[in-house]
Amino acid sequence: MPGMLVFQVDLFSARGIMPRSLPEVYERHKDILYSSRTRLNTDAARAAQELRYAIGRLLAKLPTRLRDDEDVRFIASTCTSDAVMSVVQLIYREKNYETQSKDYEFSRVSMEEHWQAGVNDTRRTLRHEELWLRPPEERAGARTFDITRDFD
């Protein structure tokens, strides 16, 4: 069963505490704005994969006489129904002292902290290979998960 394993790195988390001030509102706005773009792309890829799976199952139900139709053959050629996709999300969890400047503050100290957080999340994720190497369920064709949130 061919497949694709994607490690998606998201530098902003859609989840966060309720803002208590205008600067915190601005900070959450950025988090949600940036992370929702990543999530939109992931959701679109998963939906396309699930559509390919559904079309493959539908084509398998067609009578033989319809399978030879030119349009059916074209659709079948675009829908590899046995390919699977797993997306492992590595989402940066911010520090309590970060502010709305985190999308342009690139000091040496903050970059080293971000790099170390990435190393830690990657190591934690790689320790759970029994989860991310397991293919999605047969009818799904795609799955997405965040090991640092879902499994620790």
Secondary structure, DSSP 8 states (H G I E B T S, - for coil): --EEEEEEEESS-S------SHHHHHHHHHHHHHHHHHHHHHHHHHHHHHHHHHHHHHHHHS-HHHHTSHHHHHHHHH--TT-EEEEEEEE----TT--GGGGT---HHHHHHHHHHHHHHHHHHHTTHHHHSS---TTT-EEEE-HHHH--
